[in-house]
């Protein structure tokens, strides 16, 4: 009987540890490695290869209505800066990433992600000039995710209130996080979102938001955390996710806990 009781206690303790496990998200994929580049398909595949929780990617809508992958609002082509949302796909396809890849469409990215079974895809909707364009991007991407059977493997984030509201309406089962850092956990809870996803500086100014979020049943992600001391501090604060350009460093620190 004593052995059974001890085994049950051990099982419960392991369950607690697993529940509180902290996870790593590769910021724009795992790009700080040979043959990779930010927001490239290679970065997505390499994030999958190192087996972190997720790989983050940034998306826009081209002027002719095609969802594409890029972080900045603009790209440079032949020395000229072009706004992504004001440029047609045919022109954007001439842009090369630093690893030689062609600037990818979201559909190409999702097709590659279908073979990445170790990770989640964290899709960031970039804010656009009009609500109509944002609504179009959200609808097209969520429809694409569902058509490809990836709805259980994708999460959504955005700085824009409209985007998180649209994602919640179109894909209510998906985890959706707000990035801007100006709303309290209580407001995020009322909005029905999965949690806060705030910059390190916001969390440093409001460290109580971590515990408040957890008390409300919300998750906490912090970005973009690249220094060992900051990673350790967030581990100590028991945040749920750490988004970083240094996923291997973050994993090494987590493994030493």
Secondary structure, 3 states (H helix, E strand, C coil): CHHHHHHHHHHHHHHHHHHCCCEEEECCCCCCCCCCCCCCHHHHHHHHHCCCCEEEEEEEECCCCCEEECCCCEEEECCEEEEHHHCCHHHHCCCECCCCCECCEHHHHHHHHCCCCCCEEEEEECCCCCHHHHHHHHHHHHHHHHHCCCCCCEEEEECCHHHHHHHHHHCCCCCEEECCCCCCHHHHHHCCCCEEEEEHHHHHHCCHHHHHHHHCCCEEEEECCCCHHHHHHHHHCCCCEEEECCHHHHHHHHHCC
